[in-house]
């Protein structure tokens, strides 16, 4: 019988004040975490100082 490989996704626990770097995708780059709710995260670009309020989108993964 073939074993299935299952990938588990877990929402990343952002914390206000964190400095993060998103490695790929349309939001890649350096960011500062300004505010976190159950559904949204507000980030600021440290260069342009533009702020964005996005749905929570970053996940850490494991594969088993």
HELIX and SHEET records of a PDB file:
SHEET    1   A 2 UNK A   7  UNK A  11  0                                        
SHEET    2   A 2 UNK A  59  UNK A  63 -1                                        
SHEET    1   B 4 UNK A  19  UNK A  22  0                                        
SHEET    2   B 4 UNK A  29  UNK A  36 -1                                        
SHEET    3   B 4 UNK A  40  UNK A  44 -1                                        
SHEET    4   B 4 UNK A  51  UNK A  55 -1                                        
END                                                                             
